[in-house]
Amino acid sequence: MDLKSGNLYWPDTLKEKPSYPIVEENMECDVVIIGAGVSGACTAYELKDSGLDIILIDKRTVAAGSSSANTGLLQFSNDQLLHEAIRAFGKTAAVDHYWRCFNAISRLRDEIVPSLSIDPELIMRESLFFASNEDEIETVQEEYKALKEAGFDVEYVEKDEMKKWVPFSRRAAIITKGDAEVNPYKLTHGLVKAASDAGVRIFEQTEVFLKKADEDGVLIRAAGGYLIKAKKAIFAQGYETQETVKEKNTVIESSYAIVTNSIDDLSFWKDNVMIWESARPYFYARTTADYRIVIGGLDERTSNPDMRDQKMIAKRDELIKEVESWFPQLQGAIQAEYNWSGSFAHTHDGQPMIGQYGRVPNSYFLLGYGGNGIVYSLFLSKLVARHIMGKKDPAFSFYSKERVYEPE
Ligand SMILES: Cc1cc2nc3c(=O)[nH]c(=O)nc-3n(C[C@H](O)[C@H](O)[C@H](O)COP(=O)(O)OP(=O)(O)OC[C@H]3O[C@@H](n4cnc5c(N)ncnc54)[C@H](O)[C@@H]3O)c2cc1C
């Protein structure tokens, strides 16, 4: 699958990338993880000290799939807002899901990042979520109420108050606390390196295919004709997981992003708050460790990479215009030094999934689809790792196809 096109920013930020060998022999292991994007990397990290023999394989290089097209906003708020999730799944399940997202970011900051030898440039940020137009004011108000009732640290921002954070203003907005920005490429490399250092066997540039899965385990065929026999397989192939097993709950569309030149003075953007809005599709923006602006959005409902890429230049120009309209002081002073398009998946029901299918026993399919792909990967990988180690987690079944909510 053609996952992305254009000129990506993140790979340029890691000059000395760790590299790993290709598969050159038949192998056996307890768990094989297919895909070394952020979801496979998180899974290898979660299992690295389990005592199990783990193999992680990618057909590209580490983080060279969608994880390099990611814009690295880590938010506990989802594309499906809390009040919408409450309507769809009930209050307890939806609120628990939001807290799981929140806690995943806190754990990344407190436990995971300090253990990595590659610094993923994690910075805790507040998020500013604003009403895109008059019709959306109620949406923002409802969301504020739902978040507040659920116990999140959230602030309602009236029209004129918004200028405390950014030079533009809308009729209603909220500030949420507990989010973060990250360099997704460095994060993925950092997680894989930590797994490798702990003894996980990592392979790159080796495409693999599911050959057989039955009650005894899983047989994977690797490029070159080598076979990998595992007790369990975790398919973390990102959107390409759909090539192994098609999940009906998946929608694949297209999205666009740019990264500008470094800006000398960002003092007009208080605390570099991460910005997003209520319209769908939405614009969103953040800054980088080297003072650039990342802005993304303008999603298209096509999964066709040719149609996606035909619009890349026009989308780049529209994204620049949006930055200039938010920050008039930057007019004429910014260029898109990087711009790209990417395939982007979400689920019909708005929630990430751990796919398990009767026809593919002993296998898990990590579908952390949606705008919170990293946050989802962080906790789905932990749920799968615990499941493999025989630890029952009440949240597991909520992320199954059946969406059964079994509170503790
Ligand atoms: C423009 C854009 C902006 C985004 N912004 C954000 C954001 O701000 N925050 C956020 O959390 N998420 C964001 N996302 C979503 C995020 O990028 C994804 O959720 C996440 O990167 C998916 O990670 P993954 O590991 O599942 O997939 P990938 O990174 O694609 O990794 C899957 C890996 O599997 C490998 N693979 C596939 N098939 C095989 C095979 N047969 N054999 C061997 N290897 C195989 C691939 O080579 C690939 O490296 C964004 C996405 C896009 C496109």
The ligand as an SDF file (V2000), in Angstrom:
LIG
                    3D

 53 58  0  0  0  0  0  0  0  0999 V2000
   -1.1240   13.0920    8.0370 C   0  0  0  0  0  0  0  0  0  0  0  0
   -1.3070   12.2700    9.2810 C   0  0  0  0  0  0  0  0  0  0  0  0
   -1.2790   12.8620   10.5180 C   0  0  0  0  0  0  0  0  0  0  0  0
   -1.4380   12.1170   11.6790 C   0  0  0  0  0  0  0  0  0  0  0  0
   -1.3660   12.7510   12.8750 N   0  0  0  0  0  0  0  0  0  0  0  0
   -1.4560   12.0460   14.0260 C   0  0  0  0  0  0  0  0  0  0  0  0
   -1.2780   12.6810   15.2780 C   0  0  0  0  0  0  0  0  0  0  0  0
   -1.0580   13.8920   15.3570 O   0  0  0  0  0  0  0  0  0  0  0  0
   -1.3460   11.9220   16.3920 N   0  0  0  0  0  0  0  0  0  0  0  0
   -1.5710   10.5860   16.3560 C   0  0  0  0  0  0  0  0  0  0  0  0
   -1.6130    9.9270   17.4090 O   0  0  0  0  0  0  0  0  0  0  0  0
   -1.7730    9.9330   15.1690 N   0  0  0  0  0  0  0  0  0  0  0  0
   -1.7100   10.6410   14.0000 C   0  0  0  0  0  0  0  0  0  0  0  0
   -1.8640   10.0080   12.8000 N   0  0  0  0  0  0  0  0  0  0  0  0
   -2.1810    8.5680   12.7990 C   0  0  0  0  0  0  0  0  0  0  0  0
   -0.8980    7.7850   12.9880 C   0  0  0  0  0  0  0  0  0  0  0  0
    0.0320    8.1130   12.0080 O   0  0  0  0  0  0  0  0  0  0  0  0
   -1.1500    6.3220   12.9160 C   0  0  0  0  0  0  0  0  0  0  0  0
   -2.2000    5.9720   13.7770 O   0  0  0  0  0  0  0  0  0  0  0  0
    0.0500    5.5320   13.3670 C   0  0  0  0  0  0  0  0  0  0  0  0
    1.2350    6.0190   12.8080 O   0  0  0  0  0  0  0  0  0  0  0  0
   -0.1140    4.1150   12.9420 C   0  0  0  0  0  0  0  0  0  0  0  0
    0.9900    3.3880   13.4190 O   0  0  0  0  0  0  0  0  0  0  0  0
    1.0990    1.8840   13.0360 P   0  0  0  0  0  0  0  0  0  0  0  0
    2.2880    1.3640   13.7170 O   0  0  0  0  0  0  0  0  0  0  0  0
   -0.1980    1.2150   13.3070 O   0  0  0  0  0  0  0  0  0  0  0  0
    1.2730    1.8990   11.4450 O   0  0  0  0  0  0  0  0  0  0  0  0
    2.5990    2.1530   10.5990 P   0  0  0  0  0  0  0  0  0  0  0  0
    3.4120    3.2450   11.1120 O   0  0  0  0  0  0  0  0  0  0  0  0
    2.1710    2.2180    9.1570 O   0  0  0  0  0  0  0  0  0  0  0  0
    3.4180    0.8260   10.8520 O   0  0  0  0  0  0  0  0  0  0  0  0
    3.0520   -0.4090   10.2780 C   0  0  0  0  0  0  0  0  0  0  0  0
    4.3030   -1.0730    9.7970 C   0  0  0  0  0  0  0  0  0  0  0  0
    3.9770   -2.3730    9.3200 O   0  0  0  0  0  0  0  0  0  0  0  0
    4.8300   -2.6730    8.2540 C   0  0  0  0  0  0  0  0  0  0  0  0
    4.2220   -3.7290    7.4540 N   0  0  0  0  0  0  0  0  0  0  0  0
    3.0300   -3.6900    6.8220 C   0  0  0  0  0  0  0  0  0  0  0  0
    2.8090   -4.8460    6.1970 N   0  0  0  0  0  0  0  0  0  0  0  0
    3.8900   -5.6290    6.4120 C   0  0  0  0  0  0  0  0  0  0  0  0
    4.2450   -6.9170    5.9910 C   0  0  0  0  0  0  0  0  0  0  0  0
    3.4500   -7.6640    5.2150 N   0  0  0  0  0  0  0  0  0  0  0  0
    5.4470   -7.4070    6.3520 N   0  0  0  0  0  0  0  0  0  0  0  0
    6.2780   -6.6840    7.1640 C   0  0  0  0  0  0  0  0  0  0  0  0
    5.9690   -5.4320    7.5880 N   0  0  0  0  0  0  0  0  0  0  0  0
    4.7900   -4.9180    7.2190 C   0  0  0  0  0  0  0  0  0  0  0  0
    4.9450   -1.3540    7.5100 C   0  0  0  0  0  0  0  0  0  0  0  0
    6.1030   -1.3040    6.7110 O   0  0  0  0  0  0  0  0  0  0  0  0
    4.9450   -0.3240    8.6290 C   0  0  0  0  0  0  0  0  0  0  0  0
    6.2250    0.1130    8.9950 O   0  0  0  0  0  0  0  0  0  0  0  0
   -1.6800   10.7220   11.6130 C   0  0  0  0  0  0  0  0  0  0  0  0
   -1.7120   10.1080   10.3550 C   0  0  0  0  0  0  0  0  0  0  0  0
   -1.5270   10.8550    9.2060 C   0  0  0  0  0  0  0  0  0  0  0  0
   -1.5310   10.1480    7.8800 C   0  0  0  0  0  0  0  0  0  0  0  0
  1  2  1  0
  2  3  1  0
  2 52  2  0
  3  4  2  0
  4  5  1  0
  4 50  1  0
  5  6  2  0
  6  7  1  0
  6 13  1  0
  7  8  2  0
  7  9  1  0
  9 10  1  0
 10 11  2  0
 10 12  1  0
 12 13  2  0
 13 14  1  0
 14 15  1  0
 14 50  1  0
 15 16  1  0
 16 17  1  0
 16 18  1  0
 18 19  1  0
 18 20  1  0
 20 21  1  0
 20 22  1  0
 22 23  1  0
 23 24  1  0
 24 25  2  0
 24 26  1  0
 24 27  1  0
 27 28  1  0
 28 29  2  0
 28 30  1  0
 28 31  1  0
 31 32  1  0
 32 33  1  0
 33 34  1  0
 33 48  1  0
 34 35  1  0
 35 36  1  0
 35 46  1  0
 36 37  1  0
 36 45  1  0
 37 38  2  0
 38 39  1  0
 39 40  1  0
 39 45  2  0
 40 41  1  0
 40 42  2  0
 42 43  1  0
 43 44  2  0
 44 45  1  0
 46 47  1  0
 46 48  1  0
 48 49  1  0
 50 51  2  0
 51 52  1  0
 52 53  1  0
M  END
$$$$
